[in-house]
Amino acid sequence: MKNSVSRPGSNEQCQQLALIFEPLSADKKWCSGCNQTKDVTEFHKDKYKSDGYRTVCKECFKARRKNKYMCQEYKETFEEKYTILGYNGFHFCLPCSEKFKDRKKCSRCKEIKDLSEFGENANRRDGYNYYCNNCRREVEQDARSNKLQDKGSKQCRTCKQVKSVEEFDINLASRNKLKLNCRECEEEKKHKKEKDRTREYKECIISPAQARRITSIYGITGEDYTRMFEEQGGVCKICKRPETKNKDKLLCIDHCHKTEKVRGLHCSICNWGIGHFEDNIEYLASAIEYLKQY
């Protein structure tokens, strides 16, 4: 004999489910508001529904509409002609509409303030945030402190050590609101960049693959590149510094895009700068005047 299995839910829930899934005739429909089966004549027509009628009957729809036109301040029902559609889709009576004109109630501190004290939010119907600027700032600070306290520790991406969150700087753009590297690794990176910018150039060593690429693109040999590198002293022809982007990278070859003539060797930053200025002398002269002015 099989054991009887007890089904979850009360008898009322089972009865409601039975009403929903009960096969109905074409002239019957189940109302989702009062949970009753009624004739289709007691439902408003809706061409966007599959059966052509609304999901709630006329009585439930009337009750919902009556509750819609309720004063949000005093919770009293008014007729539609005595109400005004306010912010966020709410309806207000005439006294409240004057009270909330160009103003809004903060959902946190419950104070009515001017709209200038709320941040703009295009996703909201009224175009402003739920909280005023002061409450929003407090909420963000509380959420940030709670996240830091909950996490407690974090692994540094560079040194791979698990350290306390207090040893990481805050970065609001990241998911956990913390930087990927600890403060020690960040300081080491800064010192490393400064050393790379002031370091002496290393000997120019070109591989056979690099020599072939230089010859195919710029029309010069690897020996020509080495000669230009030594004439410039291993530094950029503009900023007089070695390669600042990557110390293992060679200096970039600068050439005229019209005549295809090689002009010199530049670091990555100067090469990008000239390219962004489109090799235009007027643009560069205007930039110099701009820097002198400010």
Stockholm file with secondary structure:
# STOCKHOLM 1.0

chainA/1-294         MKNSVSRPGSNEQCQQLALIFEPLSADKKWCSGCNQTKDVTEFHKDKYKSDGYRTVCKECFKARRKNKYMCQEYKETFEEKYTILGYNGFHFCLPCSEKFKDRKKCSRCKEIKDLSEFGENANRRDGYNYYCNNCRREVEQDARSNKLQDKGSKQCRTCKQVKSVEEFDINLASRNKLKLNCRECEEEKKHKKEKDRTREYKECIISPAQARRITSIYGITGEDYTRMFEEQGGVCKICKRPETKNKDKLLCIDHCHKTEKVRGLHCSICNWGIGHFEDNIEYLASAIEYLKQY
#=GR chainA/1-294 SS CCCCCCCSSCHHHHHHHHHHHSCCCTTEEECTTTCCEEEGGGEEECTTSSSSEEEEEHHHHHHHHHHHSBCTTTCCBCCGGGEEECGGGCEEEHHHHHHTTTEEECTTTCCEEEGGGEEECTTSSSSEEEEEHHHHHHHHHHHHHHHHHHHCEEECTTTCCEEEGGGSCBCTTSTTSBCSSCHHHHHHHHHHHHHHHHCCCCCCCCCHHHHHHHHHHHSCCHHHHHHHHHHTTTSCTTTCCCCSSCTTSCCEEEECTTTCCEEEEECHHHHHHHHHTTTCHHHHHHHHHHHHHC
#=GC SS_cons         CCCCCCCSSCHHHHHHHHHHHSCCCTTEEECTTTCCEEEGGGEEECTTSSSSEEEEEHHHHHHHHHHHSBCTTTCCBCCGGGEEECGGGCEEEHHHHHHTTTEEECTTTCCEEEGGGEEECTTSSSSEEEEEHHHHHHHHHHHHHHHHHHHCEEECTTTCCEEEGGGSCBCTTSTTSBCSSCHHHHHHHHHHHHHHHHCCCCCCCCCHHHHHHHHHHHSCCHHHHHHHHHHTTTSCTTTCCCCSSCTTSCCEEEECTTTCCEEEEECHHHHHHHHHTTTCHHHHHHHHHHHHHC
//
